[in-house]
Amino acid sequence: MSDPTLQEATPLSAARYSARINFVCELAARLHTYGTTAQRLEGAITSVADKLGLECEPWANPTGLILSFSDPQRPAGESDVTRVIRLPPGENDLARLGETDRIAEAVLAGQMGLAEAHVAMAVLDEPPGTRARLLQILGYGMCAAAVAGLLRLPWLEIALAGANGLLIGCLVQLADLRPRLKEGVDVIAALVATAVTVLVASFFIPLNQNTVIIASLIVLLPGMALTNAINELSSQHLVAGSARFAGAVTTILKLGIGTVVALYVASLAGLEPQVRALRPQPAWVEWCAVALAAGAFAILFRGHRRDYPVVMAAAAGGYLISRHVGLAMGSLAGIFVAALVITVAGNAYARWLQRPGAVIRVPGIIMLVPGSASLRSLLTLLQQQDVGAGHAAILAVLNIILALVAGLLIGNLLLPSRRNL
């Protein structure tokens, strides 16, 4: 949302006190649901509440909100209202985030009333149709195949990773329809992907086993959550950052459990998968994989169709900057520069086009996050039972996160955004 100090007063503050509070609460819940981090959500809500003539003290964490309101026109304590909103962890939905931002801006500009805004936001609750679910499943397969292509795996392994990705996409959509399955979907997905990979390596062809498994699971890895957690901690949102970090680590553990269980069952069954290290693909395959990955993330982040070119350009740009700067100056320098450039670009997009900077920021960072490195570190630790090797891998993950967060922080200093989203 825009900084309210840049806009002239509107008659919104004359609306009923309860109506203004209800609007802010619904707006906050939707921003949380669509993947907004704690510091940006609290900044946006504070700005909107101020414009509505409310004093609001928001407190956001990954699983809920506490919003305390008061009317500055009344004596202290007379109008205090506190709302506690319990919510599941949010997921990035760029189209709905953009529409919610548009509705809020229309309300603040006096172009839409509070009742009309509630109706407009209720439309966003329409469940996805069959076509949208099939598109999401396709996105999972595209993303897994693209990551395998970026790693220059053989063609059959790229196809296998893509097939595993489609299976995982089906499981995720099934879990969305059956809430009881949702808690265990990470374990089941990892178990299925690992089992398929081990069976192929045992009976058909040798594989880069761990790499294929990681490429298959890449969409479920919480690299973005880890980065957001450290970003929240660095901005002094300690509870939200700690909770998000714990959630990300738990997801990695669940994926690791599913993978290790499948490997253990395979060993009990006497299977002996043939493992090899082969990266035969030419450079042009990597370029094709970048384009495929950019399209996959435009689908998975549920971008609006008109935003697909921007989302894809951001995803590809972040990776290419990291890749080429990394070749010249080292991988961590590449990640830092890419995060800085993407942050500045996202803030500029929000400042001058009056759209959520997340449209650029989220897809631009996703290909830099340490999701695959985190799972690889856990697999190294469990398979080799070598604490030294596990520590080295975990240190590599920490270095990536620090480079990313440094780029995000300095990018925000170079070009501060006038909008919180």
C-alpha positions as CSV (number, residue, x, y, z in Angstrom):
1,M,0.0,0.0,0.0
2,S,1.1,3.5,-0.6
3,D,2.4,5.8,2.1
4,P,-0.7,7.6,3.4
5,T,1.2,10.8,4.0
6,L,1.4,11.2,0.3
7,Q,-2.4,11.3,-0.1
8,E,-4.9,13.8,1.0
9,A,-7.5,13.0,3.6
10,T,-10.7,11.2,2.5
11,P,-14.0,10.8,4.2
12,L,-13.3,7.2,5.1
13,S,-12.5,8.1,8.7
14,A,-16.2,9.1,9.0
15,A,-17.3,5.5,8.3
16,R,-18.5,3.4,11.3
17,Y,-15.8,2.4,13.7
18,S,-16.6,-1.3,13.5
19,A,-16.7,-1.2,9.6
20,R,-13.3,0.3,9.5
21,I,-11.9,-2.3,11.8
22,N,-13.5,-5.2,9.9
23,F,-12.0,-3.9,6.7
24,V,-8.5,-3.7,8.1
25,C,-8.9,-7.2,9.6
26,E,-10.0,-8.7,6.3
27,L,-7.2,-7.0,4.4
28,A,-4.6,-8.2,6.9
29,A,-5.9,-11.8,6.7
30,R,-5.7,-11.7,3.0
31,L,-2.2,-10.3,2.8
32,H,-1.1,-13.0,5.2
33,T,-2.8,-15.7,3.2
34,Y,-1.2,-14.5,0.0
35,G,2.3,-14.8,1.4
36,T,3.3,-11.4,2.7
37,T,6.1,-11.4,5.2
38,A,5.6,-10.0,8.7
39,Q,7.4,-6.7,8.4
40,R,5.7,-5.8,5.1
41,L,2.3,-6.9,6.3
42,E,2.6,-4.8,9.5
43,G,3.8,-1.8,7.6
44,A,0.9,-2.0,5.1
45,I,-1.7,-2.5,7.8
46,T,-0.4,0.4,9.9
47,S,-0.5,2.7,6.8
48,V,-4.1,1.7,5.9
49,A,-5.4,2.0,9.4
50,D,-3.9,5.5,9.7
51,K,-5.6,6.5,6.5
52,L,-8.9,5.2,7.9
53,G,-8.5,7.2,11.1
54,L,-7.6,4.3,13.3
55,E,-4.7,3.6,15.6
56,C,-3.6,0.0,15.0
57,E,-0.8,-2.0,16.6
58,P,-0.4,-5.2,14.4
59,W,1.5,-8.3,15.4
60,A,2.0,-10.8,12.6
61,N,3.5,-14.3,12.7
62,P,3.4,-17.2,10.2
63,T,0.3,-18.7,11.8
64,G,-1.8,-15.8,12.8
65,L,-2.4,-12.1,13.5
66,I,-3.1,-10.0,16.5
67,L,-4.5,-6.5,15.7
68,S,-5.2,-3.9,18.5
69,F,-7.3,-0.9,17.5
70,S,-8.3,2.3,19.1
71,D,-10.0,5.5,18.0
72,P,-7.7,8.6,18.4
73,Q,-10.8,10.8,18.7
74,R,-11.9,9.1,21.9
75,P,-10.3,9.0,25.4
76,A,-7.6,6.4,25.9
77,G,-9.0,2.9,26.7
78,E,-12.6,3.8,25.8
79,S,-12.5,2.3,22.2
80,D,-9.9,-0.3,22.5
81,V,-10.6,-3.4,20.4
82,T,-8.3,-6.5,19.9
83,R,-8.8,-9.1,17.2
84,V,-7.0,-12.4,17.2
85,I,-7.0,-14.1,13.8
86,R,-5.7,-17.7,13.5
87,L,-4.5,-18.5,10.0
88,P,-2.5,-21.3,8.3
89,P,0.9,-20.3,6.9
90,G,0.4,-18.2,3.7
91,E,1.3,-19.2,0.2
92,N,2.5,-16.9,-2.6
93,D,-0.5,-16.0,-4.8
94,L,0.6,-13.0,-6.9
95,A,-2.6,-12.5,-8.8
96,R,-4.8,-12.3,-5.7
97,L,-2.2,-10.2,-3.9
98,G,-2.2,-7.7,-6.7
99,E,-6.1,-7.6,-6.8
100,T,-6.2,-7.1,-3.0
101,D,-3.7,-4.3,-3.3
102,R,-5.8,-2.7,-6.1
103,I,-9.0,-2.9,-4.0
104,A,-7.2,-1.3,-1.0
105,E,-5.9,1.5,-3.1
106,A,-9.3,2.1,-4.6
107,V,-10.8,2.3,-1.1
108,L,-8.1,4.8,0.1
109,A,-8.6,6.9,-3.0
110,G,-12.3,7.1,-2.3
111,Q,-13.2,5.2,-5.5
112,M,-14.8,2.3,-3.6
113,G,-16.7,2.0,-0.4
114,L,-16.0,-0.4,2.4
115,A,-19.0,-2.6,1.7
116,E,-18.1,-2.7,-2.0
117,A,-14.5,-3.6,-1.1
118,H,-15.7,-6.6,1.0
119,V,-17.8,-7.9,-1.9
120,A,-14.8,-7.5,-4.3
121,M,-12.5,-9.3,-1.9
122,A,-15.0,-12.1,-1.4
123,V,-14.8,-12.9,-5.1
124,L,-11.2,-13.9,-4.5
125,D,-12.3,-16.8,-2.4
126,E,-13.7,-18.7,-5.3
127,P,-11.9,-22.1,-5.2
128,P,-9.7,-23.1,-8.2
129,G,-11.3,-25.0,-11.0
130,T,-10.2,-28.2,-12.7
131,R,-8.2,-26.2,-15.3
132,A,-6.3,-24.2,-12.6
133,R,-5.5,-27.4,-10.7
134,L,-4.2,-29.1,-13.8
135,L,-2.1,-26.1,-14.6
136,Q,-0.6,-26.3,-11.1
137,I,0.3,-29.9,-11.6
138,L,1.9,-29.1,-14.9
139,G,3.9,-26.3,-13.1
140,Y,5.3,-28.9,-10.7
141,G,6.5,-31.1,-13.5
142,M,7.9,-28.2,-15.5
143,C,9.8,-27.0,-12.4
144,A,11.4,-30.4,-11.6
145,A,12.4,-30.9,-15.2
146,A,13.8,-27.4,-15.5
147,V,16.0,-27.8,-12.4
148,A,17.3,-31.1,-13.7
149,G,18.1,-29.3,-17.0
150,L,19.9,-26.5,-15.1
151,L,22.1,-29.2,-13.5
152,R,22.7,-30.6,-17.0
153,L,21.6,-34.1,-16.1
154,P,21.1,-36.7,-18.9
155,W,17.8,-36.5,-20.9
156,L,16.3,-39.6,-19.2
157,E,17.0,-38.1,-15.8
158,I,15.4,-34.8,-16.8
159,A,12.3,-36.8,-17.9
160,L,12.3,-38.8,-14.7
161,A,12.5,-35.6,-12.6
162,G,9.6,-34.1,-14.6
163,A,7.5,-37.3,-14.1
164,N,8.2,-37.2,-10.4
165,G,7.2,-33.6,-10.3
166,L,3.9,-34.4,-11.9
167,L,3.3,-37.1,-9.3
168,I,4.1,-34.6,-6.5
169,G,1.8,-32.0,-8.1
170,C,-1.1,-34.6,-8.0
171,L,-0.4,-35.4,-4.4
172,V,-0.4,-31.7,-3.5
173,Q,-3.7,-31.0,-5.2
174,L,-5.2,-34.1,-3.5
175,A,-4.0,-32.8,-0.2
176,D,-5.6,-29.5,-0.9
177,L,-8.9,-31.3,-1.2
178,R,-8.3,-33.5,1.8
179,P,-7.0,-31.5,4.8
180,R,-6.0,-34.7,6.7
181,L,-3.5,-35.5,4.1
182,K,-2.0,-32.0,4.1
183,E,0.2,-32.5,7.2
184,G,1.9,-35.6,5.8
185,V,2.1,-34.6,2.1
186,D,5.8,-33.7,2.3
187,V,6.7,-37.1,3.7
188,I,4.6,-38.9,1.2
189,A,5.9,-36.9,-1.8
190,A,9.5,-37.5,-0.8
191,L,8.8,-41.2,-0.3
192,V,7.1,-41.5,-3.7
193,A,9.8,-39.5,-5.6
194,T,12.6,-41.5,-4.0
195,A,11.0,-44.8,-4.5
196,V,10.4,-44.2,-8.2
197,T,14.0,-43.0,-8.6
198,V,15.5,-46.0,-6.8
199,L,13.4,-48.4,-8.8
200,V,14.5,-46.9,-12.1
201,A,18.2,-46.9,-11.0
202,S,17.9,-50.5,-9.8
203,F,16.2,-52.1,-12.9
204,F,16.8,-49.8,-15.8
205,I,19.7,-47.2,-16.0
206,P,22.3,-45.7,-13.6
207,L,21.3,-42.3,-12.2
208,N,22.6,-39.3,-10.4
209,Q,20.3,-40.6,-7.6
210,N,20.4,-37.8,-5.0
211,T,20.4,-35.1,-7.6
212,V,17.3,-36.5,-9.4
213,I,15.6,-36.8,-6.0
214,I,16.4,-33.2,-5.1
215,A,15.3,-31.9,-8.5
216,S,12.0,-33.8,-8.1
217,L,11.4,-32.3,-4.7
218,I,12.6,-28.8,-5.5
219,V,9.1,-27.2,-5.4
220,L,8.5,-28.4,-1.9
221,L,11.8,-27.2,-0.5
222,P,11.4,-24.2,1.8
223,G,14.3,-22.0,0.5
224,M,12.1,-18.9,0.3
225,A,10.8,-19.6,3.8
226,L,14.4,-19.8,5.1
227,T,15.3,-16.5,3.4
228,N,12.2,-14.8,4.7
229,A,12.8,-16.0,8.2
230,I,16.3,-14.6,8.3
231,N,15.0,-11.4,6.7
232,E,12.4,-11.1,9.4
233,L,14.9,-11.7,12.1
234,S,17.2,-9.0,10.7
235,S,14.3,-6.5,10.8
236,Q,13.7,-7.3,14.5
237,H,10.6,-9.4,13.9
238,L,12.0,-12.0,16.2
239,V,9.0,-14.2,16.9
240,A,7.8,-14.3,13.3
241,G,11.3,-15.0,12.0
242,S,11.9,-17.7,14.6
243,A,8.5,-19.4,13.9
244,R,9.1,-19.2,10.1
245,F,12.6,-20.7,10.5
246,A,11.3,-23.5,12.6
247,G,8.6,-24.2,10.0
248,A,11.1,-24.3,7.2
249,V,13.4,-26.7,9.1
250,T,10.5,-28.9,9.9
251,T,9.6,-29.1,6.2
252,I,13.2,-30.1,5.4
253,L,13.1,-32.8,8.1
254,K,9.8,-34.2,6.7
255,L,11.2,-34.4,3.2
256,G,14.4,-36.0,4.6
257,I,12.3,-38.5,6.5
258,G,10.4,-39.5,3.4
259,T,13.6,-39.9,1.4
260,V,15.4,-41.9,4.0
261,V,12.5,-44.2,4.6
262,A,12.3,-45.0,0.9
263,L,16.0,-45.7,0.7
264,Y,15.9,-47.9,3.8
265,V,12.9,-50.0,2.5
266,A,14.8,-50.4,-0.8
267,S,17.9,-51.7,1.0
268,L,15.7,-54.1,3.0
269,A,14.2,-55.3,-0.3
270,G,17.7,-56.0,-1.6
271,L,17.6,-53.4,-4.3
272,E,20.9,-52.0,-5.4
273,P,20.4,-48.8,-7.4
274,Q,23.2,-47.9,-9.8
275,V,24.6,-44.5,-9.0
276,R,26.8,-42.4,-11.3
277,A,28.0,-38.8,-11.7
278,L,27.3,-37.6,-15.2
279,R,26.4,-34.1,-16.5
280,P,26.6,-34.5,-20.3
281,Q,24.3,-31.7,-21.5
282,P,25.6,-28.8,-23.6
283,A,25.2,-25.1,-22.6
284,W,22.1,-24.6,-24.7
285,V,20.1,-27.0,-22.5
286,E,20.7,-24.7,-19.5
287,W,19.3,-21.8,-21.4
288,C,16.2,-23.8,-22.3
289,A,15.9,-24.9,-18.7
290,V,16.0,-21.3,-17.5
291,A,13.1,-20.4,-19.8
292,L,11.1,-23.5,-18.6
293,A,11.8,-22.7,-15.0
294,A,10.7,-19.1,-15.4
295,G,7.4,-20.3,-16.9
296,A,6.9,-22.8,-14.2
297,F,7.3,-20.3,-11.4
298,A,4.9,-17.9,-13.1
299,I,2.4,-20.8,-12.9
300,L,3.3,-21.9,-9.4
301,F,3.2,-18.4,-7.9
302,R,-0.3,-18.0,-9.5
303,G,0.6,-14.8,-11.3
304,H,-2.0,-13.0,-13.4
305,R,-1.6,-13.7,-17.1
306,R,-0.8,-10.1,-17.8
307,D,2.1,-10.4,-15.4
308,Y,3.6,-13.5,-16.8
309,P,6.2,-11.7,-18.9
310,V,7.3,-9.7,-15.8
311,V,7.4,-12.7,-13.5
312,M,9.3,-14.8,-16.0
313,A,11.8,-12.0,-16.7
314,A,12.4,-11.6,-13.0
315,A,12.9,-15.3,-12.4
316,A,15.3,-15.7,-15.4
317,G,17.1,-12.4,-14.6
318,G,17.8,-13.4,-11.0
319,Y,19.3,-16.6,-12.1
320,L,21.3,-15.2,-15.0
321,I,22.8,-12.4,-12.8
322,S,23.8,-14.8,-10.2
323,R,25.3,-17.2,-12.7
324,H,27.4,-14.8,-14.6
325,V,28.5,-12.6,-11.7
326,G,29.2,-15.9,-9.8
327,L,31.5,-17.1,-12.6
328,A,33.5,-13.8,-12.5
329,M,33.5,-13.1,-8.7
330,G,32.4,-16.2,-6.9
331,S,29.0,-17.9,-6.3
332,L,28.2,-15.9,-3.1
333,A,29.0,-12.6,-4.8
334,G,26.7,-13.6,-7.6
335,I,23.8,-14.4,-5.2
336,F,24.4,-11.1,-3.4
337,V,24.4,-9.0,-6.5
338,A,21.3,-10.8,-7.9
339,A,19.4,-10.3,-4.7
340,L,20.4,-6.6,-4.6
341,V,19.4,-6.0,-8.3
342,I,16.1,-7.8,-7.9
343,T,15.2,-5.9,-4.7
344,V,15.9,-2.5,-6.4
345,A,13.9,-3.6,-9.4
346,G,11.0,-4.7,-7.3
347,N,11.0,-1.5,-5.3
348,A,11.1,0.6,-8.5
349,Y,8.3,-1.4,-10.0
350,A,6.1,-0.8,-6.9
351,R,7.1,2.9,-6.7
352,W,6.5,3.9,-10.3
353,L,3.9,1.5,-11.5
354,Q,1.9,1.3,-8.3
355,R,1.8,-2.5,-8.3
356,P,3.1,-4.9,-5.6
357,G,6.8,-5.2,-5.8
358,A,6.4,-8.9,-4.9
359,V,5.5,-9.5,-8.6
360,I,9.3,-9.0,-9.3
361,R,10.8,-9.7,-5.9
362,V,9.4,-13.2,-5.2
363,P,10.1,-14.9,-8.6
364,G,13.4,-13.1,-8.9
365,I,14.7,-14.5,-5.6
366,I,13.2,-18.0,-5.8
367,M,16.0,-19.4,-8.1
368,L,18.7,-18.1,-5.6
369,V,17.3,-19.6,-2.4
370,P,19.2,-22.5,-0.7
371,G,16.4,-25.1,-0.8
372,S,18.2,-27.8,-2.7
373,A,21.4,-27.2,-0.7
374,S,19.5,-27.6,2.6
375,L,18.1,-31.0,1.6
376,R,21.4,-32.2,0.1
377,S,23.1,-31.3,3.4
378,L,20.5,-33.4,5.3
379,L,20.9,-36.4,2.9
380,T,24.7,-36.1,3.2
381,L,24.5,-36.2,7.0
382,L,22.1,-39.2,7.1
383,Q,23.6,-41.3,4.3
384,Q,27.2,-40.9,5.2
385,Q,26.6,-40.6,9.0
386,D,29.4,-38.1,8.9
387,V,28.9,-35.0,11.1
388,G,31.8,-33.2,9.4
389,A,30.3,-33.5,6.0
390,G,26.9,-32.5,7.3
391,H,28.4,-29.4,9.0
392,A,30.1,-28.4,5.8
393,A,26.9,-28.6,3.8
394,I,24.9,-26.7,6.4
395,L,27.6,-24.0,6.4
396,A,27.1,-23.7,2.7
397,V,23.4,-23.2,3.2
398,L,24.1,-20.5,5.8
399,N,26.4,-18.6,3.5
400,I,23.8,-18.6,0.7
401,I,21.2,-17.2,3.1
402,L,23.5,-14.5,4.4
403,A,24.4,-13.4,0.9
404,L,20.7,-13.3,0.0
405,V,19.7,-11.3,3.0
406,A,22.6,-8.9,2.6
407,G,21.4,-8.2,-1.0
408,L,17.8,-7.7,0.2
409,L,18.8,-5.3,2.9
410,I,21.2,-3.2,0.9
411,G,18.8,-3.1,-2.1
412,N,16.1,-1.7,0.2
413,L,18.6,1.0,1.4
414,L,19.6,1.9,-2.2
415,L,16.0,2.4,-3.3
416,P,13.5,2.4,-0.5
417,S,10.0,1.5,-1.6
418,R,7.1,3.8,-0.9
419,R,4.9,0.7,-0.8
420,N,5.0,-2.2,1.7
421,L,4.0,-5.0,-0.7
